[in-house]
Amino acid sequence: MNLDRSAMKRIPLAAATVAASAALALSAVAPASAAPGQLRWTFNHAEWHNHDNPTPGCYTIAAGDAAPTIVFENQTVDAVALHFGPDCAGPGPIVDPFEAVGFPTRSYRVFS
């Protein structure tokens, strides 16, 4: 197949356009899912801590030698696992959406 020079110049431009379009399409779909809403906890009933729209992962809120929470509220649309130890170690309950528990929590895991 014989291509003239102007056609040969358009091939890289077309390829770049296709690649850019594909990257743009993937970036619109790629963000990590977040659990819309808020997680709230307190260590003393006086001061509350919030985590807005948490993304999936494990979150430590108290070191192993620090006092755990006394109340943990899940005001998101997804369940959250609570753990007695830091780094999501140790036993703990699953807290359904829009529920609160009095479990001594040092870390939690967001699944969504």
N, C-alpha and C positions, 0 to 999 in steps of 0.2 A: 504494500500500500504506500503510495507517495503522498506526503503531506507538504503543503507549501509552508513557508516560514511563519506566516500569520496564524495558521492553524496550530503549529507546534507551540507557539507562544500562549495560545488559549488553553492548552491541555493542563499545564501546571496551575493556571488560574482557576480552572474548573475544579481540579482536584482539591485545591485549597478551600474553595467555596463549599464543596461537599463536606470536607473535614470540619470546617468551622460550624456548619449547620448541625452536624452530628454531635459535636461537643456542646453546642448550645442546647440541643434537645436533651442530652443526658444530664446537663447541669440543672435543668428544670425539674428532673425527676429524682436526682441523687441525694437531696438533703436527708440527714438522719431523722427518723421519726421521733417526735417528742410526745410526751404524754401531756396533752393540753390541760392546764389547770395549775394547781399549787399543792406542794407538800408542806406541811407545817409541823413543828415540834417545839416542845418546851422542856426545859430542865427544872423549872421552878414555878410554873403557872403564872409568872409575872412577865417574863420576856419570851416572845415567840420568834422563831427563826423560820424563814420561808425559802423554798426552792421552786421558782416559777418555771413552768413548762419543761420539766426535767427530761433529758435525753437518756436513752438506755445506758446502763452501766451501774457500777457499784460506787457508793458515796459513803465515806466515813465522816461521822459528825461528832464523835468523841473517841479519844484514845482509850486504850485498854485499861489504864489506871484512872481515867476520869469518870465522873458520874454519868450514867446513861440518861436518856430522856425519861420523862414520866408520862408524857402523852405524845402520840404521833397521829396526825390527821392526814388522810389521803383525800385530797379534793381534786383528783384528776379522774380521767375516764378509764384508767387502766389499773390493774392490781399491782401492788408493790410488796416485795418481801422484806421483812425486818430481820435484823440479826443482832444477837446479844454482843458479839465481838466486833472489833474494827475489821475493815477489809472484807465484809460480808462473811465473817466466820461465825460459827456457832448456830444454835437453833434459833428459830423465830417464826412468827406467824406470817401468813399472807394477809394483807389488808386490802380488801375490796374497795372499789371506787366509792368515794363519799362516805367512808367509815373512819372511825377513830378508835385507837386502842391504847391501853395503859401498859404496854410492854416496854421493859427497860432496853432501849435501842441505842446501839453505838454505830450502826451502819445500816444501809438499806440498798436494795437493788431494784432498779426500774427496768421493766422488761420490754416495753413497747419499742 
